[in-house]
Amino acid sequence: MSEAECIRHEVLPYCIGNGTDLGFGGDKIKDSQCISLDCGDFSEYNLLDYSGDARDLPFKDEVLDYVFSSHLLEDFENTREVVIEWCRVIKIRGHLILNLPIQQLYVANCRAVYDKFIPNISHKVDMSPGYLFNCVDGLPLEVVKRIDLHNVYSFLVVFRKLRSFSYE
């Protein structure tokens, strides 16, 4: 079961209208009105709409109703800048939906489950709710849903964009 599948029922109420699933990993959060973007090759499944870098989205400002991402933001060192880029494409009152690992719990879980634990080298930051909220501090976002531990090592936050702001 994918990370997205685990939380689909929690986030679909916020995936209304046109949106994108960033780093979708072959399992879009919803089938219709959802543009998939990933740097992987999912062409054999005919699922990938855009191949590209989630730090530079191929959308105009404030055109999407939501941006969904599961287990991707922790792969970027410049977390705040990436969140700002993702917010750039969201309409006012639209949603930024993030499903993220709590890095320390993720590592502990992997060590317990796998005999030969190899850390995920893609993870660039020590992600946690505290780290995320530090990164978004001062941005015009309000939390509309928060689940601090929805599985062994992940947390979910749904933000609503309150107003336009400088994307520099």
VEXDREN-2710 file (C-alpha; in Angstrom, 1 decimal):
% VEXDREN-2710
k/r/px/py/pz
1/MET/0.0/0.0/0.0
2/SER/1.4/3.4/-1.0
3/GLU/1.8/6.3/1.4
4/ALA/-1.0/8.2/-0.5
5/GLU/-3.3/5.2/-0.2
6/CYS/-3.0/5.3/3.6
7/ILE/-4.3/8.9/3.8
8/ARG/-6.5/9.2/0.7
9/HIS/-9.7/9.2/2.8
10/GLU/-8.3/12.0/5.0
11/VAL/-7.3/14.3/2.2
12/LEU/-9.8/13.9/-0.6
13/PRO/-12.2/16.5/0.9
14/TYR/-9.4/19.0/0.2
15/CYS/-8.6/17.8/-3.3
16/ILE/-11.5/19.6/-4.9
17/GLY/-11.1/21.2/-8.3
18/ASN/-7.9/21.2/-10.3
19/GLY/-4.7/20.2/-8.6
20/THR/-1.4/18.4/-8.7
21/ASP/0.2/15.4/-7.0
22/LEU/3.9/16.1/-6.7
23/GLY/6.2/13.1/-6.5
24/PHE/3.2/10.9/-7.0
25/GLY/5.2/7.7/-7.3
26/GLY/2.7/6.0/-9.6
27/ASP/-0.3/6.4/-7.3
28/LYS/-2.2/9.7/-7.9
29/ILE/-4.2/11.0/-5.0
30/LYS/-7.2/11.1/-7.2
31/ASP/-7.9/10.2/-10.8
32/SER/-9.6/13.2/-12.3
33/GLN/-8.5/16.8/-12.3
34/CYS/-5.2/15.9/-10.8
35/ILE/-1.9/16.5/-12.7
36/SER/0.9/14.1/-11.7
37/LEU/4.5/15.3/-11.6
38/ASP/7.5/13.2/-10.7
39/CYS/11.1/12.9/-11.8
40/GLY/10.7/9.1/-12.1
41/ASP/9.7/7.1/-15.2
42/PHE/6.1/6.0/-15.0
43/SER/5.5/6.0/-18.8
44/GLU/4.8/2.2/-18.9
45/TYR/1.7/2.9/-16.8
46/ASN/0.7/6.0/-18.8
47/LEU/0.2/7.9/-15.5
48/LEU/2.8/10.6/-15.5
49/ASP/1.6/14.0/-16.8
50/TYR/4.8/15.9/-16.2
51/SER/8.3/14.8/-15.7
52/GLY/10.2/17.4/-13.8
53/ASP/11.6/19.0/-10.7
54/ALA/9.1/19.9/-8.0
55/ARG/11.2/22.9/-7.1
56/ASP/10.2/24.6/-10.4
57/LEU/6.6/23.8/-11.2
58/PRO/5.3/24.2/-14.8
59/PHE/2.2/26.1/-13.8
60/LYS/1.3/29.8/-13.8
61/ASP/0.7/31.7/-10.5
62/GLU/-2.5/30.8/-8.5
63/VAL/-4.1/28.5/-11.0
64/LEU/-4.5/25.3/-8.9
65/ASP/-7.1/24.6/-6.2
66/TYR/-4.7/22.2/-4.4
67/VAL/-1.2/20.8/-4.3
68/PHE/-0.8/17.4/-2.7
69/SER/2.6/15.8/-1.9
70/SER/3.4/12.7/0.1
71/HIS/6.9/12.0/1.3
72/LEU/8.7/14.4/-1.0
73/LEU/9.3/17.7/0.8
74/GLU/12.0/16.1/3.0
75/ASP/14.1/15.4/-0.1
76/PHE/14.9/19.2/-0.5
77/GLU/17.3/21.1/1.7
78/ASN/15.7/24.5/1.0
79/THR/12.3/23.5/2.5
80/ARG/10.9/27.0/2.9
81/GLU/11.7/28.0/-0.7
82/VAL/10.1/24.8/-2.0
83/VAL/7.0/25.4/0.0
84/ILE/6.8/29.0/-1.4
85/GLU/7.1/27.6/-4.9
86/TRP/4.3/25.1/-4.2
87/CYS/2.1/27.9/-2.7
88/ARG/2.8/30.1/-5.8
89/VAL/0.6/27.9/-7.9
90/ILE/-2.3/27.6/-5.4
91/LYS/-5.3/29.9/-5.6
92/ILE/-6.3/32.0/-2.6
93/ARG/-8.3/29.7/-0.3
94/GLY/-6.7/26.6/-2.0
95/HIS/-5.0/23.8/-0.1
96/LEU/-1.4/22.7/0.4
97/ILE/-1.7/19.1/1.5
98/LEU/1.5/17.5/2.9
99/ASN/2.1/14.0/4.1
100/LEU/5.6/13.7/5.6
101/PRO/7.7/11.4/7.6
102/ILE/8.9/12.2/11.1
103/GLN/12.5/11.4/10.3
104/GLN/13.5/9.9/13.7
105/LEU/10.5/7.7/13.8
106/TYR/11.0/6.7/10.1
107/VAL/14.6/5.6/10.8
108/ALA/13.6/3.7/14.0
109/ASN/10.8/1.9/12.1
110/CYS/13.0/0.9/9.3
111/ARG/15.7/-0.4/11.6
112/ALA/13.0/-2.5/13.4
113/VAL/11.5/-3.9/10.2
114/TYR/14.6/-4.5/8.0
115/ASP/17.5/-6.6/9.0
116/LYS/19.9/-4.5/7.0
117/PHE/18.7/-0.9/7.3
118/ILE/20.0/1.4/4.6
119/PRO/19.0/5.1/5.3
120/ASN/17.1/6.9/2.6
121/ILE/19.8/9.1/1.1
122/SER/17.1/11.2/-0.6
123/HIS/16.0/12.7/2.8
124/LYS/17.9/15.9/3.1
125/VAL/16.3/17.4/6.3
126/ASP/15.4/16.0/9.7
127/MET/11.6/16.4/9.0
128/SER/9.2/16.7/11.8
129/PRO/6.1/18.8/12.6
130/GLY/8.3/21.3/14.4
131/TYR/10.7/21.6/11.5
132/LEU/7.8/22.1/9.0
133/PHE/6.1/24.7/11.1
134/ASN/9.4/26.6/11.5
135/CYS/9.7/26.6/7.7
136/VAL/6.3/28.0/7.0
137/ASP/6.3/30.6/9.9
138/GLY/5.2/33.9/8.6
139/LEU/3.6/32.6/5.4
140/PRO/-0.1/33.3/4.9
141/LEU/-1.2/29.7/5.5
142/GLU/-3.6/28.4/8.1
143/VAL/-3.8/24.8/9.3
144/VAL/-7.2/23.3/8.5
145/LYS/-6.3/19.7/9.4
146/ARG/-3.4/18.2/11.3
147/ILE/-2.8/14.5/12.2
148/ASP/0.5/14.3/14.1
149/LEU/0.9/10.5/13.8
150/HIS/-1.4/8.8/11.3
151/ASN/0.8/5.7/11.0
152/VAL/4.0/4.5/12.7
153/TYR/6.1/7.4/11.4
154/SER/4.2/10.0/9.3
155/PHE/2.2/13.2/9.9
156/LEU/-0.3/15.0/7.8
157/VAL/-0.9/18.7/7.5
158/VAL/-3.5/20.5/5.3
159/PHE/-2.9/24.3/4.9
160/ARG/-5.2/26.8/3.4
161/LYS/-3.6/29.7/1.5
162/LEU/-5.1/32.9/2.9
163/ARG/-3.8/35.5/0.4
164/SER/-1.3/36.2/-2.3
165/PHE/2.3/36.9/-1.2
166/SER/5.7/37.5/-2.7
167/TYR/7.2/34.4/-4.2
168/GLU/10.7/35.6/-4.1
END
